[in-house]
Amino acid sequence: MNPTLSIKCIPCINGSKRNTIRGVYCLTRRFKSDDDNSSKKNQLAVDKLNNLLKTMKKGNDTIMPHQQSKPIELAQPRQLARKAEQNKQEIDDSKQNKPLGEKLSDAATKVAQSIGGDTNKTKSDLLNLLRIYNNEPNDSSEKKVKSSVQLDDLLSGMKIDRSQSKKSMEFSDVDRAQRVKELLGYSSGDYQRTKKYKKPMDNYMPINLFSSEPLGIFNNFEKNKDIPILPTWDRLHEKSLQTAVTHPPRNIYEQMIIWTEQGKLWKFPINNEQGMDDESNVFFAEHVFLEPLIEEWCPKKGPIRHFMELVCVGLSKNPFLTVEEKKDHINWFRQYFYEKNQLLNEVGAFEIKSLPENVKEYYKPSIPDE
Amino acid sequence: MLTNYRTAFLRKSNETIQLYRLSTNTLEKSSSSGIKIDIPKYKNRTSTDILKAISSTIQRDPTAAHFKYHDDPYLIPVSNFQKRAYALSQESGRKAAHWIRNQHPELFNHKVAFPPIEKFYPKVVYDENCELDENELKIIIEKATVSDAITVYNLLKKKDIEISSDTQQSLLELVCFYNNQDDLEEDWIEERWYTQANKDREEYRNTWKSNGFAMTLFSTIKSPNSHHYSIIIQGMAKYNQFEEAYKLYKEANEKGFILSTNAYNSAIKTAVYVKEGADHKWLHIQEILTQMCNSGVPMNLSTLNSILNVLTTMAINSESKKYALKTIAEAKQFDIEPCLASYYYLLQIFCADRKNKSTILVDILNLIEEKSLIIKDLADTNFFTAAMENCRYHLQNVDVALRVHSVLLKGKNYNLIGDSYRESVYYRHFFAILCQNESVEFLMKYYNDLVPHIYIPEPTITELIVKTLNVAAAVELYPKIWSDILMFDQADREPIITELIDGMAQNLFPSFEQSIKEKLSLLSGTIYDAIEERKETGKIKMSWTGTMLGNLIKVCLFGDNINKATEIIVKLHKNQNEIIGIPDSQTIASFVDYCIENNYFNELLKCIEYSLEVNYLELDDFISKILTNMTLSAMQRAHLSKLVGTEHYVEIENKIEFVSS
């Protein structure tokens, strides 16, 4: 049962370290020979040694993570657990920072005590063994480094039975009650921390945002009259601000607002003449009373007069033509009759004296061939 | 007699009328002599005022989908994905129409309306055959279509047509403002609403087109004046080309130009990239401010915001807060009121320190609560999301969150929410804080109002909500939340389902009314069926766990839904290799107890069959319980013994006899 450790170890270790391993092997043998009668206790011893080796390995690298890792939640319970473990010995904080050698010797004492029998002998045996690789624990740093490297190599090479989880290992010597107590203690610490933690709103201190001293840069400020102004840029910026707050319409009226702004919809209040900007400046009388236009050239009576009056009535009722177009329309007849002057003279009806001014091209009628 | 009365009465009433008339006469007289009547001035109403007035009378209906989805009731979206897809596809339909109109302008020559509607015209294509002059260019600049403006400018150059310096300047302003690209057309509201735009990532990315038309135009100007410098500096800073902008700023300074206020603001912003370290940045700012003062250029709101923006990048520095307040005080001298963007930056500056928490949000709320807010800076739209996030992570206070929310709902402030992405982030934080801090009733008040038409909770938030229901044992809400989970396509989220089923199984109190019990058990059956169905069709890939199914069985038994419970047991038995873990033995025990009590032998057999397979430690107890508490027929006994194995069965029987004797 017990030699498994050394058997496991051997293949992993190179020659130079073999004698140290032999030491470990011997050690285990010795325990066996000391307490021959109970193999159970023997097994216990091996386990203890295993544990010791584990703590050794850990002791080497505890300092680093201890400093690095910020959260206290991790660091605290470990300390607590260890304290609980070594309750009788009352290891204080300074001891935690002791050099490795001293820690080892403490650990060895503990192992020796727990194994029972000849305590001093066991302890000295253990320490003797350790001295093999750690000759002068208080020596110069260079040697220390060297030795610790050796130890490291050795330990990392060994396959220590780590089947137990880290946590359970820490609590291995502690009974359930104690563990529960620790758990409670831990959580009560947690509780205290939450109690200490104040919500930010509890200590609300009003800040007046405008109460501070100004920077004092613009103290002697005189405004310059000709600062460049960029009209297009400002317009575009304004537009981009507006689009930033234009969201999908929430109801039909908002939709209609957008359409109105885009010019797709009649503007409210509804106006039939919307967009007829040219016409809005024209008085309605000019649309309706067209007789003055024929007054100056048209004969006072007769069929031409009759015809032209009818044209005027028709035009005055036409909503689709602008005043300009109506005038052009009448002028077209004026020109038409003017070109028929000869015929009119022959029949002795009438003579149209003057041509209208500025007759539009498209209103010029083609003169029929004789 | 009667007539006498009547006449007397009439006379009397006539007298009173007379009297009344007299009195009103005197009143009128007195008013004409003493009090002056104020006739209110004619108010000019714009064309949209009537519409705005009507629109303001319409309240939001929390049960209705957004207006844009109202066309087709079959297409009412129920998930974030659908919302986006439907809205954007509607808009892409419009886009297709635009495309056809632009592709075939010859088909749209008819005049459909008088006065003609310009928006419905096909797009004008400019090429060398066009008769062009400077006025055309001016009109295009007015319409702000960058690509057309560039084409027309080049055509005019080719034809050797002189362009006035004013037009040239506004062209430069146009191309600098839009970075030589066409902006998203204003018609595409949905696209803007749903563009996530990677805004956070692009915030400081240099997107300025260094070989773009703006630079070419700038270089063709022989002797650029202060306007040109201002424009190009503003353009570069807008698109984060800070180094070049700063270089040009220094160049302009050397030439002794006085730049526009916004150009100075842009120069302040360059501190983010040009200078490193808080001290240098602050020196940079002070330098430019001094320069502004010396040139007689006043601060404006954008100056304040630029400074605060730079300060956010050095918020870890303890001096930043002091600087920020000083800047605000300085701006106050120019009567500049901070806008939402300023407050957004202030939040960032003051709340960078997570240990020493600042409550500045409350002070900001005190300032803005009574005001109706309008947009003054593009960054204004960041405020509400940031404020709610601050409530959730920084202040962890639900009262402040509710104040923020009430400010958002006030007047037209909701328009400042930004876009759909910011809106959903805002509500994510809002619901998270409601879940953490408030009663279920309170949470559900907001939930019913906002979900699903305004906000659909993300899976993490759904999980939080389910957790809140669990803690409050609000069993009556489980059916609703489950149907919502199904609707939002979140039935494949294992944490949500686990949380829900766990919560249901934990909140089974025997004091519930029978109807509630039945509803719960029915619900658990529905959950099982729904997930099964979706798994079969391959919609979800979540695999069952033993605990989940165990919990479902528990709930089923609670409401006497033995059929479903048995179905689940059979499922457990059949698909052992797909199901992770097993239900705990208590669940099985309660199943056995239930069957014994109600004499369900067949169901019991199935359960025992499964327990045999799993090999529960308590198996023997189950069987002995059955044998002692149930009266079994010989046939049933034979069944059981066959199932358990005759030897084992006999063993158990003997044990029972031994105990009883």
Interface residues (C-beta under 8 A of the other chain):
Chain A: K199 P200 M201 Y204 M205 P206 I207 N208 L209 F210 S211 S212 E213 P214 L215 G216 I217 F218 N220 F221 E222 K223 N224 D226 I227 P228 I229 L230 P231 T232 W233 L236 H237 K239 S240 L241 Q242 T243 A244 V245 T246 H247 P248 P249 R250 N251 I252 Y253 E254 Q255 M256 I257 I258 T260 E261 Q262 G263 K264 K267 F268 P269 Q274 G275 M276
Chain B: S47 T48 D49 I50 L51 K52 I54 S55 I58 R60 H66 F67 K68 A87 F114 P115 P116 I117 E118 K119 F120 I141 A144 Q169 S170 E173 L174 C176 F177 Y178 D183 E186 D187 I189 E190 R192 W193 S226 H227 S230 I231 Q234 I258 L259 S260 T261 N262 A263 Q286 L289 T290 M292 C293 S295 G296 V297 P298 M299 K322 L325 K326 T327 I328 A329 E330 K332 Q333 F334 P338 L346 K357 S358 T359 I360 V362 D363 I364 N366 L367 I375 K376 D377 L378 D380 T381 H394 L395 Q396 N397 D399 V400 N415 L416 I417 G418
